[in-house]
Amino acid sequence: MAPANAATGSGDFDKSARSIDKASSYWVVVNKQRPLSPQKYAASDLRTVKVAHSYAPVMRDKAATAVEKMFTAYAKTHPGKAMKSQSAYRSYSAQVSTYNSWVSRLGKKAADLTSARPGYSEHQTGLAIDIATADSSCTLRACFASTNQGKWLAKNAWKYGFILRYPKGQTDVTGYEFEPWHYRFVGVSLAKEYHATGATTLEEFFGLPAAEDY
C-alpha cells in the first residue's frame, strides 16, 4: 500500500481544502464507520446523466458532466465497444430496497461485502456510478476489470475526476469486495493527486482508520 504522501505527489496539495465529513462535499468519505449526516441526505443539484444506460442514471450536476465527458472520450477511441451506466444515484429509500434484496439473497454477512446499508452508501451522495459494457458482459462482476471498458477506466478515469473506490485486495480497508465497475467522483484536482501518490483508498489518502465492518 503506497503512503498518501508518496514522493510522486505534488507536495503542496491541501487535503483540508474541502470537508471529508459534510455529505454535500465532493470529498466526503463514506464508509461503514462514516455514515452520511444526515443519513437521509439528498443532494439539491441532481440531474439526468446523458449516457447509455440500463437504468436511467441521475447524479450531481458536476459529476454528471464529468461522466458525459469521460464516456465521450472513451467512445472516440473504442468504436464498437461501448459502455453504459448500470447504476448511479440511489436515494435512502432506494438503498433500503437494494440492501434488503441482497440480504434476502445472500444473508447479512455476505450482503455487507457487496451492498452498503442505507445511509452508508456512496450512491446516495450522487457522486458514484457503476459502469458496465454495452453488451452487459461481466456486469457487476470482477471480470469487468479485464474488459476493454474496465481497462480503460482503470487507466484514465482519474483524468475526469474519478477514482476506483473499491480496489482489489483492499477489503480490509474499504469493507467491500473488489468492484472494478464502481467509480467515485472527487473532482479533477483530488483525483490527479490521488493518482500521482499511488493511493488506493480514500481512507489511506486522508489517513483515516480502516472501515472493514460497521
HUHUMO-V423488 format. One record per residue. N is the residue number from 1. RES is the residue in three letters. SS is DSSP state (@ for helix, = for strand, . for the rest). Layout:
n=N res=RES ss=SS
n=N res=RES ss=SS
This chain:
n=1 res=MET ss=.
n=2 res=ALA ss=.
n=3 res=PRO ss=.
n=4 res=ALA ss=.
n=5 res=ASN ss=.
n=6 res=ALA ss=.
n=7 res=ALA ss=.
n=8 res=THR ss=.
n=9 res=GLY ss=.
n=10 res=SER ss=.
n=11 res=GLY ss=.
n=12 res=ASP ss=.
n=13 res=PHE ss=.
n=14 res=ASP ss=.
n=15 res=LYS ss=.
n=16 res=SER ss=.
n=17 res=ALA ss=.
n=18 res=ARG ss=.
n=19 res=SER ss=.
n=20 res=ILE ss=.
n=21 res=ASP ss=.
n=22 res=LYS ss=.
n=23 res=ALA ss=.
n=24 res=SER ss=.
n=25 res=SER ss=.
n=26 res=TYR ss=.
n=27 res=TRP ss=.
n=28 res=VAL ss=.
n=29 res=VAL ss=.
n=30 res=VAL ss=.
n=31 res=ASN ss==
n=32 res=LYS ss=.
n=33 res=GLN ss=.
n=34 res=ARG ss==
n=35 res=PRO ss=.
n=36 res=LEU ss=.
n=37 res=SER ss=.
n=38 res=PRO ss=.
n=39 res=GLN ss=.
n=40 res=LYS ss=.
n=41 res=TYR ss=.
n=42 res=ALA ss=.
n=43 res=ALA ss=.
n=44 res=SER ss=.
n=45 res=ASP ss=.
n=46 res=LEU ss==
n=47 res=ARG ss==
n=48 res=THR ss==
n=49 res=VAL ss=.
n=50 res=LYS ss=.
n=51 res=VAL ss=.
n=52 res=ALA ss=.
n=53 res=HIS ss==
n=54 res=SER ss=.
n=55 res=TYR ss=.
n=56 res=ALA ss=.
n=57 res=PRO ss=.
n=58 res=VAL ss==
n=59 res=MET ss==
n=60 res=ARG ss==
n=61 res=ASP ss=@
n=62 res=LYS ss=@
n=63 res=ALA ss=@
n=64 res=ALA ss=@
n=65 res=THR ss=@
n=66 res=ALA ss=@
n=67 res=VAL ss=@
n=68 res=GLU ss=@
n=69 res=LYS ss=@
n=70 res=MET ss=@
n=71 res=PHE ss=@
n=72 res=THR ss=@
n=73 res=ALA ss=@
n=74 res=TYR ss=@
n=75 res=ALA ss=@
n=76 res=LYS ss=@
n=77 res=THR ss=@
n=78 res=HIS ss=.
n=79 res=PRO ss=.
n=80 res=GLY ss=.
n=81 res=LYS ss=.
n=82 res=ALA ss=.
n=83 res=MET ss==
n=84 res=LYS ss==
n=85 res=SER ss==
n=86 res=GLN ss==
n=87 res=SER ss==
n=88 res=ALA ss=.
n=89 res=TYR ss=.
n=90 res=ARG ss=.
n=91 res=SER ss=.
n=92 res=TYR ss=@
n=93 res=SER ss=@
n=94 res=ALA ss=@
n=95 res=GLN ss=@
n=96 res=VAL ss=@
n=97 res=SER ss=@
n=98 res=THR ss=@
n=99 res=TYR ss=@
n=100 res=ASN ss=@
n=101 res=SER ss=@
n=102 res=TRP ss=@
n=103 res=VAL ss=@
n=104 res=SER ss=@
n=105 res=ARG ss=@
n=106 res=LEU ss=@
n=107 res=GLY ss=.
n=108 res=LYS ss=@
n=109 res=LYS ss=@
n=110 res=ALA ss=@
n=111 res=ALA ss=@
n=112 res=ASP ss=@
n=113 res=LEU ss=@
n=114 res=THR ss=@
n=115 res=SER ss=.
n=116 res=ALA ss=.
n=117 res=ARG ss=.
n=118 res=PRO ss=.
n=119 res=GLY ss=.
n=120 res=TYR ss=.
n=121 res=SER ss=.
n=122 res=GLU ss=@
n=123 res=HIS ss=@
n=124 res=GLN ss=@
n=125 res=THR ss=@
n=126 res=GLY ss=.
n=127 res=LEU ss=.
n=128 res=ALA ss==
n=129 res=ILE ss==
n=130 res=ASP ss==
n=131 res=ILE ss==
n=132 res=ALA ss==
n=133 res=THR ss==
n=134 res=ALA ss=.
n=135 res=ASP ss=.
n=136 res=SER ss=.
n=137 res=SER ss=.
n=138 res=CYS ss=.
n=139 res=THR ss=.
n=140 res=LEU ss=.
n=141 res=ARG ss=.
n=142 res=ALA ss=@
n=143 res=CYS ss=@
n=144 res=PHE ss=@
n=145 res=ALA ss=@
n=146 res=SER ss=@
n=147 res=THR ss=.
n=148 res=ASN ss=@
n=149 res=GLN ss=@
n=150 res=GLY ss=@
n=151 res=LYS ss=@
n=152 res=TRP ss=@
n=153 res=LEU ss=@
n=154 res=ALA ss=@
n=155 res=LYS ss=@
n=156 res=ASN ss=@
n=157 res=ALA ss=@
n=158 res=TRP ss=@
n=159 res=LYS ss=@
n=160 res=TYR ss=@
n=161 res=GLY ss=.
n=162 res=PHE ss==
n=163 res=ILE ss==
n=164 res=LEU ss==
n=165 res=ARG ss=.
n=166 res=TYR ss=.
n=167 res=PRO ss=.
n=168 res=LYS ss=.
n=169 res=GLY ss=.
n=170 res=GLN ss=.
n=171 res=THR ss=@
n=172 res=ASP ss=@
n=173 res=VAL ss=@
n=174 res=THR ss=@
n=175 res=GLY ss=.
n=176 res=TYR ss=.
n=177 res=GLU ss=.
n=178 res=PHE ss=.
n=179 res=GLU ss=.
n=180 res=PRO ss=.
n=181 res=TRP ss=.
n=182 res=HIS ss==
n=183 res=TYR ss==
n=184 res=ARG ss==
n=185 res=PHE ss==
n=186 res=VAL ss=.
n=187 res=GLY ss=.
n=188 res=VAL ss=@
n=189 res=SER ss=@
n=190 res=LEU ss=@
n=191 res=ALA ss=@
n=192 res=LYS ss=@
n=193 res=GLU ss=@
n=194 res=TYR ss=@
n=195 res=HIS ss=@
n=196 res=ALA ss=@
n=197 res=THR ss=@
n=198 res=GLY ss=.
n=199 res=ALA ss=.
n=200 res=THR ss=.
n=201 res=THR ss=.
n=202 res=LEU ss=@
n=203 res=GLU ss=@
n=204 res=GLU ss=@
n=205 res=PHE ss=@
n=206 res=PHE ss=.
n=207 res=GLY ss=.
n=208 res=LEU ss=.
n=209 res=PRO ss=.
n=210 res=ALA ss=.
n=211 res=ALA ss=.
n=212 res=GLU ss=.
n=213 res=ASP ss=.
n=214 res=TYR ss=.
